[in-house]
């Protein structure tokens, strides 16, 4: 019996089990399902990380942001509504956000994405997504938000570039 236990213990490292003294709990970092956060530096000297690895579009002076993520394989464009620091999701109470794309020319309608975990509905969401064949294979484009209302403030005709956003 003693030999069996010693054999089993000796085989543990070979089976892929690993013992670690790494910290656990709130200060430990778990792998993220998103790409590493990108950082955008503004002329004012402070940085904003993008939670989903996309392009940031500032709305107002640090009032709110939209983060755009493009899947060029499928032409799916996703926009995430965020607070002014690009740290927290902000719900938008409208069913869709229309984006005019200039190169290639297209209009993309992004619809609110319901999320049962957060209680978000298609008409009250922080994530919006839509698909356009014109964006398949695109690595960049210029666009304009037709209109979006975030936290009671409306923004119309806001230009941006992807993947640069509108922050310098």
Backbone as CSV, one residue per row, in Angstrom:
resi,resn,N_x,N_y,N_z,CA_x,CA_y,CA_z,C_x,C_y,C_z
1,UNK,0.822,-1.191,0.000,0.000,0.000,0.000,0.870,1.260,0.000
2,UNK,1.961,1.225,0.785,2.849,2.367,0.864,3.470,2.656,-0.505
3,UNK,3.841,1.606,-1.257,4.408,1.779,-2.591,3.398,2.406,-3.538
4,UNK,2.132,2.005,-3.417,1.077,2.543,-4.271,0.925,4.045,-4.055
5,UNK,0.923,4.472,-2.823,0.782,5.890,-2.504,1.984,6.666,-3.021
6,UNK,3.184,6.148,-2.842,4.397,6.821,-3.322,4.363,6.909,-4.843
7,UNK,3.916,5.868,-5.521,3.816,5.879,-6.984,2.827,6.933,-7.451
8,UNK,1.704,7.022,-6.763,0.684,8.004,-7.140,1.207,9.430,-6.941
9,UNK,1.889,9.675,-5.839,2.424,11.004,-5.571,3.510,11.371,-6.581
10,UNK,4.319,10.427,-6.963,5.374,10.687,-7.941,4.793,10.988,-9.317
11,UNK,3.636,10.441,-9.624,3.015,10.633,-10.944,2.255,11.948,-11.053
12,UNK,1.955,12.606,-9.936,1.168,13.837,-9.976,1.741,14.900,-10.889
13,UNK,3.018,15.264,-10.795,3.518,16.303,-11.701,3.415,15.911,-13.172
14,UNK,3.492,14.637,-13.474,3.389,14.189,-14.849,1.965,14.246,-15.374
15,UNK,0.985,14.220,-14.494,-0.411,14.215,-14.932,-0.962,15.615,-15.161
16,UNK,-0.143,16.616,-14.943,-0.607,17.975,-15.205,-1.052,18.703,-13.955
17,UNK,-1.098,18.034,-12.813,-1.471,18.714,-11.577,-0.291,19.563,-11.127
18,UNK,-0.570,20.718,-10.651,0.489,21.583,-10.180,0.084,22.171,-8.848
19,UNK,1.058,22.268,-7.985,0.814,22.901,-6.707,1.376,24.300,-6.792
20,UNK,0.660,25.263,-6.282,1.086,26.645,-6.412,0.923,27.361,-5.099
21,UNK,1.814,28.291,-4.865,1.705,29.137,-3.680,1.182,30.504,-4.075
22,UNK,0.606,30.604,-5.285,0.081,31.892,-5.758,-1.069,32.339,-4.889
23,UNK,-1.247,33.653,-4.819,-2.350,34.220,-4.056,-3.676,33.835,-4.684
24,UNK,-4.661,33.697,-3.840,-6.021,33.475,-4.317,-6.906,34.522,-3.692
25,UNK,-8.126,34.616,-4.170,-9.058,35.588,-3.625,-9.119,36.823,-4.481
26,UNK,-9.644,37.923,-3.935,-9.894,39.123,-4.710,-8.655,39.727,-5.363
27,UNK,-7.473,39.557,-4.732,-6.285,40.179,-5.306,-5.650,39.309,-6.390
28,UNK,-6.072,38.061,-6.506,-5.537,37.202,-7.559,-6.171,37.572,-8.890
29,UNK,-5.401,37.428,-9.940,-5.961,37.778,-11.247,-6.277,36.509,-12.022
30,UNK,-7.530,36.377,-12.415,-7.974,35.245,-13.223,-7.810,35.617,-14.684
31,UNK,-7.626,34.606,-15.549,-7.507,34.925,-16.972,-8.772,35.603,-17.476
32,UNK,-8.607,36.586,-18.336,-9.732,37.333,-18.882,-10.182,36.717,-20.193
33,UNK,-11.515,36.700,-20.459,-11.989,36.189,-21.736,-11.764,37.187,-22.867
34,UNK,-11.321,38.397,-22.545,-11.113,39.441,-23.534,-9.632,39.584,-23.841
35,UNK,-9.293,40.160,-24.985,-7.891,40.409,-25.295,-7.301,41.365,-24.264
36,UNK,-5.965,41.414,-24.155,-5.363,42.338,-23.199,-5.847,43.759,-23.441
37,UNK,-6.069,44.475,-22.351,-6.594,45.838,-22.467,-5.606,46.731,-23.190
38,UNK,-6.108,47.492,-24.121,-5.305,48.473,-24.821,-5.415,49.774,-24.033
39,UNK,-4.437,50.628,-24.167,-4.465,51.896,-23.464,-4.408,53.029,-24.471
40,UNK,-5.275,54.011,-24.272,-5.289,55.188,-25.120,-4.819,56.363,-24.278
41,UNK,-3.819,57.084,-24.740,-3.296,58.231,-23.998,-3.821,59.509,-24.621
42,UNK,-4.428,60.326,-23.813,-4.931,61.621,-24.262,-3.849,62.671,-24.089
43,UNK,-4.032,63.786,-24.769,-3.077,64.881,-24.659,-2.994,65.411,-23.237
44,UNK,-4.060,65.233,-22.462,-4.054,65.722,-21.087,-3.151,64.876,-20.191
45,UNK,-2.651,63.745,-20.726,-1.669,62.986,-19.979,-2.196,61.772,-19.250
46,UNK,-3.495,61.527,-19.203,-3.952,60.335,-18.511,-4.421,59.287,-19.517
47,UNK,-4.440,58.039,-19.060,-4.728,56.908,-19.928,-6.111,56.340,-19.651
48,UNK,-6.662,55.691,-20.680,-7.904,54.949,-20.532,-7.703,53.577,-21.146
49,UNK,-7.960,52.544,-20.366,-7.868,51.187,-20.882,-9.178,50.824,-21.539
50,UNK,-9.088,49.988,-22.564,-10.299,49.514,-23.223,-10.609,48.121,-22.694
51,UNK,-11.733,47.947,-22.024,-12.043,46.666,-21.403,-12.140,45.492,-22.381
52,UNK,-12.463,45.756,-23.633,-12.659,44.682,-24.609,-11.612,44.704,-25.715
53,UNK,-10.570,45.537,-25.570,-9.496,45.607,-26.551,-9.864,46.347,-27.824
54,UNK,-10.889,47.211,-27.766,-11.361,47.917,-28.951,-10.887,49.354,-29.046
55,UNK,-11.627,50.153,-29.812,-11.321,51.562,-30.041,-12.281,52.426,-29.229
56,UNK,-11.754,53.441,-28.548,-12.579,54.310,-27.707,-13.044,55.552,-28.449
57,UNK,-14.298,55.868,-28.252,-14.903,57.087,-28.782,-15.386,57.895,-27.588
58,UNK,-14.786,59.060,-27.388,-15.174,59.922,-26.269,-16.421,60.706,-26.642
59,UNK,-17.363,60.771,-25.718,-18.599,61.542,-25.893,-18.626,62.612,-24.816
60,UNK,-18.523,63.873,-25.213,-18.448,64.949,-24.227,-17.064,64.931,-23.591
61,UNK,-16.808,65.878,-22.758,-15.533,65.942,-22.053,-15.544,64.949,-20.903
62,UNK,-15.059,63.736,-21.159,-14.998,62.695,-20.125,-16.388,62.306,-19.605
63,UNK,-17.453,62.607,-20.354,-18.811,62.292,-19.895,-19.111,60.807,-20.044
64,UNK,-18.851,60.264,-21.216,-19.099,58.848,-21.487,-18.223,58.430,-22.658
65,UNK,-18.197,57.123,-22.908,-17.437,56.592,-24.028,-18.189,55.420,-24.650
66,UNK,-17.912,55.213,-25.929,-18.321,53.991,-26.607,-17.038,53.288,-27.011
67,UNK,-16.991,51.995,-26.778,-15.858,51.196,-27.223,-16.338,50.320,-28.370
68,UNK,-15.643,50.386,-29.507,-16.003,49.592,-30.680,-15.042,48.424,-30.842
69,UNK,-15.618,47.250,-31.095,-14.843,46.041,-31.356,-15.357,45.460,-32.663
70,UNK,-14.442,45.192,-33.586,-14.808,44.654,-34.897,-14.287,43.243,-35.053
71,UNK,-15.169,42.329,-35.462,-14.765,40.999,-35.891,-14.748,41.056,-37.414
72,UNK,-13.572,41.270,-38.001,-13.456,41.471,-39.442,-13.794,40.206,-40.234
73,UNK,-13.735,39.052,-39.593,-14.074,37.809,-40.288,-15.560,37.761,-40.616
74,UNK,-16.393,38.174,-39.673,-17.844,38.106,-39.861,-18.471,39.450,-40.209
75,UNK,-17.712,40.549,-40.012,-18.256,41.886,-40.228,-19.121,42.346,-39.065
76,UNK,-18.993,41.704,-37.915,-19.785,42.067,-36.730,-19.095,43.207,-35.981
77,UNK,-19.852,44.274,-35.761,-19.371,45.429,-35.016,-20.137,45.491,-33.698
78,UNK,-19.407,45.585,-32.598,-20.013,45.655,-31.272,-19.595,46.972,-30.624
79,UNK,-20.549,47.633,-29.987,-20.267,48.862,-29.244,-20.650,48.637,-27.784
80,UNK,-19.775,49.037,-26.896,-20.022,48.947,-25.457,-20.115,50.370,-24.914
81,UNK,-21.206,50.702,-24.240,-21.385,52.008,-23.613,-20.696,51.972,-22.250
82,UNK,-19.822,52.951,-22.028,-19.024,52.992,-20.803,-19.096,54.368,-20.160
83,UNK,-18.722,54.423,-18.892,-18.660,55.714,-18.207,-17.492,56.529,-18.761
84,UNK,-17.296,57.728,-18.258,-16.274,58.628,-18.760,-14.851,58.121,-18.598
85,UNK,-14.618,57.241,-17.644,-13.283,56.691,-17.427,-13.081,55.358,-18.151
86,UNK,-14.108,54.911,-18.871,-14.067,53.634,-19.602,-13.844,52.457,-18.660
87,UNK,-14.468,52.525,-17.476,-14.294,51.471,-16.482,-15.570,50.681,-16.216
88,UNK,-16.725,51.332,-16.312,-17.989,50.679,-15.952,-18.972,50.777,-17.104
89,UNK,-19.769,49.715,-17.249,-20.815,49.706,-18.271,-21.906,50.710,-17.899
90,UNK,-22.473,51.343,-18.910,-23.563,52.300,-18.732,-24.694,51.878,-19.656
91,UNK,-25.878,51.747,-19.113,-27.027,51.354,-19.927,-27.524,52.504,-20.790
92,UNK,-27.901,52.155,-22.007,-28.457,53.104,-22.955,-29.899,52.688,-23.212
93,UNK,-30.815,53.609,-23.009,-32.237,53.307,-23.144,-32.747,53.637,-24.537
94,UNK,-32.239,52.894,-25.520,-32.724,52.992,-26.888,-32.477,51.633,-27.544
95,UNK,-33.307,51.259,-28.506,-33.204,49.912,-29.082,-32.009,49.702,-29.999
96,UNK,-31.463,50.790,-30.577,-30.349,50.619,-31.519,-29.533,51.901,-31.628
97,UNK,-28.340,51.745,-32.185,-27.451,52.868,-32.489,-27.056,52.711,-33.950
98,UNK,-27.297,53.750,-34.757,-26.919,53.686,-36.167,-25.561,54.333,-36.380
99,UNK,-24.734,53.630,-37.146,-23.397,54.090,-37.472,-23.316,54.249,-38.985
100,UNK,-22.864,55.404,-39.457,-22.593,55.593,-40.879,-21.115,55.295,-41.084
101,UNK,-20.832,54.371,-41.996,-19.454,54.014,-42.326,-19.144,54.675,-43.672
102,UNK,-17.994,55.354,-43.764,-17.643,56.084,-44.980,-16.751,55.301,-45.932
103,UNK,-15.919,54.470,-45.423,-15.016,53.704,-46.286,-14.781,52.321,-45.713
104,UNK,-15.503,51.331,-46.128,-16.454,51.246,-47.239,-17.795,51.854,-46.835
105,UNK,-18.533,52.378,-47.794,-19.810,53.050,-47.524,-20.857,52.045,-47.058
106,UNK,-21.441,52.306,-45.896,-22.485,51.434,-45.345,-23.142,52.129,-44.162
107,UNK,-24.327,51.690,-43.840,-24.988,52.078,-42.598,-25.156,50.798,-41.799
108,UNK,-24.651,50.818,-40.580,-24.714,49.639,-39.724,-25.597,49.973,-38.535
109,UNK,-26.603,49.170,-38.320,-27.495,49.352,-37.183,-27.085,48.356,-36.098
110,UNK,-26.690,48.903,-34.948,-26.289,48.082,-33.814,-27.469,47.989,-32.857
111,UNK,-27.899,46.763,-32.575,-29.068,46.532,-31.720,-28.631,46.193,-30.299
112,UNK,-29.435,46.633,-29.322,-29.168,46.331,-27.931,-29.147,44.833,-27.702
113,UNK,-28.168,44.377,-26.913,-28.008,42.963,-26.617,-28.541,42.698,-25.208
114,UNK,-29.569,41.874,-25.123,-30.136,41.515,-23.820,-29.157,40.619,-23.068
115,UNK,-29.138,40.758,-21.751,-28.260,39.949,-20.919,-29.018,39.591,-19.644
116,UNK,-29.393,38.325,-19.515,-30.188,37.912,-18.361,-29.399,37.993,-17.058
117,UNK,-28.072,37.922,-17.116,-27.270,38.009,-15.890,-27.287,39.409,-15.293
118,UNK,-27.325,40.435,-16.144,-27.309,41.813,-15.644,-28.701,42.434,-15.632
119,UNK,-29.679,41.744,-16.217,-31.030,42.284,-16.282,-31.224,43.261,-17.436
120,UNK,-30.250,43.351,-18.328,-30.365,44.257,-19.462,-31.300,43.671,-20.514
121,UNK,-32.064,44.562,-21.143,-32.965,44.156,-22.219,-32.505,44.833,-23.500
122,UNK,-33.112,44.463,-24.613,-32.734,45.037,-25.902,-32.969,46.549,-25.950
123,UNK,-33.861,47.080,-25.119,-34.158,48.516,-25.090,-33.494,49.245,-23.915
124,UNK,-32.658,48.535,-23.176,-31.985,49.095,-22.006,-30.698,48.292,-21.807
125,UNK,-29.699,48.560,-22.656,-28.494,47.731,-22.677,-27.231,48.577,-22.705
126,UNK,-26.125,47.966,-22.336,-24.822,48.616,-22.437,-24.018,48.055,-23.612
127,UNK,-24.528,46.993,-24.226,-23.860,46.378,-25.377,-24.792,46.407,-26.585
128,UNK,-24.233,46.813,-27.726,-24.988,46.890,-28.977,-24.161,46.197,-30.054
129,UNK,-24.826,45.438,-30.930,-24.088,44.713,-31.961,-24.884,44.647,-33.254
130,UNK,-24.148,44.628,-34.351,-24.742,44.494,-35.670,-23.710,43.960,-36.638
131,UNK,-24.160,43.567,-37.817,-23.280,42.958,-38.812,-23.450,43.649,-40.151
132,UNK,-22.340,43.797,-40.877,-22.367,44.359,-42.219,-21.330,43.639,-43.068
133,UNK,-21.753,43.159,-44.230,-20.811,42.530,-45.153,-19.731,43.517,-45.585
134,UNK,-20.038,44.805,-45.565,-19.063,45.827,-45.962,-17.862,45.863,-45.003
135,UNK,-18.032,45.358,-43.780,-16.950,45.369,-42.799,-16.131,44.080,-42.803
136,UNK,-16.553,43.093,-43.580,-15.788,41.846,-43.646,-14.421,42.128,-44.245
137,UNK,-13.399,41.721,-43.549,-12.031,41.921,-44.008,-11.474,43.306,-43.739
138,UNK,-12.265,44.207,-43.174,-11.799,45.576,-42.915,-10.817,45.596,-41.748
139,UNK,-9.764,46.379,-41.889,-8.839,46.564,-40.774,-9.019,47.942,-40.158
140,UNK,-9.705,48.809,-40.881,-9.988,50.140,-40.382,-11.040,50.817,-41.236
141,UNK,-11.671,51.826,-40.656,-12.689,52.585,-41.380,-12.959,53.885,-40.650
142,UNK,-13.563,54.822,-41.339,-14.037,56.061,-40.724,-15.538,55.952,-40.579
143,UNK,-16.051,56.473,-39.485,-17.485,56.372,-39.243,-18.015,57.558,-38.482
144,UNK,-19.335,57.544,-38.272,-20.001,58.602,-37.526,-21.208,58.010,-36.798
145,UNK,-21.329,58.347,-35.537,-22.504,57.964,-34.754,-23.618,58.903,-35.178
146,UNK,-24.733,58.368,-35.633,-25.848,59.246,-36.020,-26.452,59.907,-34.796
147,UNK,-26.810,59.121,-33.779,-27.351,59.686,-32.538,-27.341,58.628,-31.445
148,UNK,-26.945,59.039,-30.260,-27.012,58.170,-29.094,-27.265,59.060,-27.883
149,UNK,-28.105,58.569,-26.977,-28.392,59.286,-25.730,-27.883,58.434,-24.581
150,UNK,-26.942,58.995,-23.841,-26.363,58.291,-22.698,-26.559,59.145,-21.459
151,UNK,-27.157,58.536,-20.441,-27.405,59.218,-19.163,-28.083,60.569,-19.371
152,UNK,-29.075,60.582,-20.293,-29.877,61.772,-20.514,-29.274,62.812,-21.436
153,UNK,-28.093,62.578,-21.933,-27.426,63.541,-22.810,-27.311,62.961,-24.225
154,UNK,-27.783,63.727,-25.217,-27.779,63.243,-26.596,-26.542,63.722,-27.350
155,UNK,-25.978,62.805,-28.147,-24.823,63.101,-28.986,-25.202,62.742,-30.418
156,UNK,-24.996,63.687,-31.344,-25.343,63.473,-32.757,-24.143,63.767,-33.634
157,UNK,-24.020,62.982,-34.708,-22.990,63.242,-35.704,-21.573,63.220,-35.176
158,UNK,-21.256,62.271,-34.298,-19.922,62.207,-33.705,-19.014,61.356,-34.601
159,UNK,-17.971,61.984,-35.205,-17.071,61.236,-36.083,-16.031,60.440,-35.289
160,UNK,-15.549,59.359,-35.897,-14.475,58.571,-35.299,-13.791,57.749,-36.380
161,UNK,-12.631,57.225,-36.056,-11.902,56.306,-36.925,-11.713,55.002,-36.174
162,UNK,-11.769,53.919,-36.900,-11.479,52.616,-36.289,-10.198,52.104,-36.921
163,UNK,-9.223,51.706,-36.197,-9.225,51.352,-34.779,-8.755,52.463,-33.838
164,UNK,-8.631,53.693,-34.325,-8.091,54.777,-33.513,-9.081,55.414,-32.539
165,UNK,-10.387,55.324,-32.807,-11.365,56.013,-31.972,-11.337,57.501,-32.287
166,UNK,-11.535,58.319,-31.271,-11.410,59.769,-31.478,-10.551,60.394,-30.388
167,UNK,-9.829,59.562,-29.648,-8.926,60.062,-28.617,-7.515,60.053,-29.161
168,UNK,-6.769,61.073,-28.903,-5.382,61.173,-29.392,-4.420,60.908,-28.287
